[in-house]
């Protein structure tokens, strides 16, 4: 007879006879798994019941038959993975649901009373493929929990079910031959992989809470033309349109440091990664996926984009599939039925790309468990000349390679939801190239715009909370817990309690130093009446905002290089009275007049001829970034 033995390291088949004693059988098991005779325990059931204790009884007396599955746990093992692992809340919830698909009485086919049932109205199982195929739209992949119900149904109730992760590596410890590449056998050689369509999916729907989340993410591409990538933070909830299905709800997008061009993205080391995870966890959020843009403008006048990803080209490139597989391997899905304690992943991939109507569409994907295994074991590579193609590496002396994705609906709700406040908005991190910086000047401006806003709504901004925790001047990592709880529970009273803290008082005091001077009094009011552009010599007026003043001093002399970017300006009788990083709309307005490249980050410095009482002001555009606040040391860099 052949007895199957399942261990945390995998399953093995042990040959035995019905008259063989338990002691002899256990000795075989120990040798096969590499354990000493007293280094493991074997149970008849997965839940660690019916231990094989009697050494003298035969297998027939123990009622162990051909094909039975036994469960091995090493000594000191805490038990099966499912008993100690922390399953996701949504998995625990769905495991307790019945999942049946109830149907009403068919008026034409049902011939029974209101209390009866027949084949035309009896409840269906959640994995009924015919029912799923007739939904609108049709469901090609059943939910993962429906797939588990299918495996654990029937008379044996899933007694022999084991969801094993695919391995593409040679098993170590085989003593019957020299190690690879000198030798290999069927025991240590990984099985050949035949690529098949996966019948189930771990995530069945992706939903952004509101359009604002996606629009703010797309703003970077709209303003620069460069692609953008971000991590999706949200939660997993039940998707009620499909039996036992899971939805990924996106509440915020975090944009890590990256080098972006029109055709590529490169992630760089993120010093804030741990802080982001900590804040998200305290807000009841988690990293549920990643998003990237692949957009090319077709007609800038009407705002259309090119439709490039379709059945005639590709939906995901090989490199994107490999990246998705890498992320999914980092975020494995806890599973009781897997000997490894995990199986597959709930991590999603979202692409913002052009659709058939030449508008921006959001498409969601996951790669299959087979792809995850090939990526994890470094067997899959992209093709350089054909982005839609990938290939399996050939075996080498260092690595043996065995012979060798599905789409998710992405939606926006009819009634928008808001984990965070919709308005106003704090600048997004890592967007310095747009002039959107996270600093105390930005915070002071943000707070000055929110004077009439409820405090809880004002601080309910993921990017603001991240800045409060990670800024170098006054980090609040150890004291922001109460505020995060208030945002999570939407408790205004709790937020007001935190507002009275010493930390927030310090923040407000720091922000007060960055507020702009009064526009209505003193020489500033006189200067405001006549502002001209130094490049066009005042031919066209510009709607310029009022500049902040310099700290500790009223004027600075102009550098000698001023004539390089403002020809004709009287530098001898002018002085600097402030600097400002203008938002893109004003940059475009001035660029149209002065012929300056719109793609460059532009810093404008106000100058004033003669003295502060003269109302003749000029504007100078620079192509170098100024430190903020501007000091004498910072200004010397232009001299």
ZIKA-V441814 format. One record per helix or strand of 3 or more residues. SS is the DSSP state (H for helix, E for strand). FROM is the first residue (numbers start at 0). LEN is the number of residues. If there is no record, write none. Layout:
ss=SS from=FROM len=LEN
ss=SS from=FROM len=LEN
//
This chain:
ss=E from=1 len=6
ss=E from=9 len=6
ss=H from=21 len=12
ss=E from=39 len=4
ss=E from=68 len=6
ss=H from=80 len=4
ss=H from=88 len=7
ss=H from=128 len=5
ss=H from=143 len=9
ss=E from=204 len=4
ss=H from=210 len=14
ss=E from=228 len=11
ss=E from=244 len=10
ss=E from=257 len=3
ss=E from=264 len=3
ss=H from=272 len=10
ss=E from=285 len=9
ss=E from=296 len=3
ss=H from=317 len=13
ss=E from=331 len=3
ss=E from=341 len=4
ss=E from=347 len=7
ss=E from=359 len=7
ss=H from=368 len=8
ss=E from=379 len=3
ss=E from=389 len=3
ss=E from=405 len=7
ss=H from=431 len=3
ss=H from=439 len=10
ss=H from=454 len=5
ss=H from=461 len=9
ss=H from=480 len=9
ss=H from=491 len=8
ss=H from=501 len=11
ss=H from=521 len=7
ss=E from=530 len=3
ss=H from=561 len=4
ss=H from=570 len=3
ss=E from=573 len=8
ss=H from=583 len=11
ss=E from=602 len=7
ss=E from=616 len=6
ss=H from=631 len=5
//
